[in-house]
Amino acid sequence: MELVLAIVLFLTVALVVFAFGAAAYAPSSVLGSRLRSLTWQKAQKEEKPAFKDRLEQALDPLSKALPLSPSEVSRTRAWLIQAGYRDSRHLTMYVGSRVGMAIFGLAIVLAIGNSSLFLLVGVPAFGFFLPRFVLKRLIKKRQHLITIGLPDALDLTVICVEAGLALDQAMMRVGEDLRHAHPELSDEFHLVNLEMRAGKPRSEALRNLSERTGVNDIRALVATLVQTDRFGTSVAQALRVHSDSLRTERRQRAEEQAAKTTIKMVIPLVLFVLPSIIFVTLGPAVIQLIRTLMPESGH
């Protein structure tokens, strides 16, 4: 009998010690966190999510509230890629921002208390299309930066190719050299090299470059490189000719913009400069005429 009691007591004590130890050292145990905070270990602080993650979590329900067709999703995704936003979360943030801005505009109209149908429809519609307008401006800005840096990139590519490098290695070297001067074009060259390293054919990687940027000069460059690769002609000579044509087109665009300035300055001249000239030239004559015809007004 005494032996049985001793065995039961031993098992009870062992079970209590095991349960206490498991509760104390379990990562998700409340008792364990309290004991660690009271003894030698501090409770691990919960890391707060980053602002981008919190913004994505906040906009995710709003993005799901707007049904999109597959064609519209692909078109919006293409616009985001042309603006430099390639992650899938950027699509969620963009669509969620459109819905959020529309709801915010409707809330402002309701808070003002104006029951005008024009404001109830116009302000939410303005908020809904505002992110799209901003996205279009970002696309144009990025395309303009890529267009500016392309002739310099082609010159460096010609130098690298004539020095003995292959086209893939030349584009990788040019992308590294232009990382600070033209980061957008450097990023696109880096993606082209990654695709070719992954096993894609050069023509397909170059066509993807044309689709990602949406720049006409890039399309012309891709067509030139694809034809050069297909017919086996000199890559350096083709790049040199294309670089000269790009510089000629850039000079022609600058001359075109300079020729348009005379027409664009007509409106500010008529609205701001011409009235001042009229007041300065005719003002004294009008004052003298008034004094001559109306002598009593001078007293």
Secondary structure, 3 states (H helix, E strand, C coil): CHHHHHHHHHHHHHHHHHHHHHHHHCCCCHHHHHHHHHCCCCCCCCCCCCHHHHHHHHHHHHHHCCCCCHHHHHHHHHHHHHHCCCCHHHHHHHHHHHHHHHHHHHHHHHHHCCCCHHHHHHHHHHHHHHHHHHHHHHHHHHHHHHHHHHHHHHHHHHHHHHCCCCHHHHHHHHHHHCCCCCHHHHHHHHHHHHHHHCCCCHHHHHHHHHHHHCCHHHHHHHHHHHHHHHHCCCHHHHHHHHHHHHHHHHHHHHHHHHHHHHHHCHHHHHHHHHHHHHHHHHHHHHHHHHHHHCHHHHC
